[in-house]
């Protein structure tokens, strides 16, 4: 994926996680850490999702530090039922 900062293979700074992402539109592929709630599993993320409140279940990679100095997560896939 273009623009994705890969996780460091020697550390656990970034990883692949299930999450609920607060976002007004699902057109973006990266999100500030403050908009991401990490969940234990895909089922939990899907249960806690609330599309009417702009909260969507997703599989994400991160956190990574952006060139602007913010911590961000990258979208791997949206989870749907």
Secondary structure, DSSP 8 states (H G I E B T S, - for coil): -TT-----TTSSSSEEEEEEEE-S-TT-SEEEGGGEEEESSHHHHHHH-BGGGTEEEEEEEEEEE-TTS-EEEEEEEE---
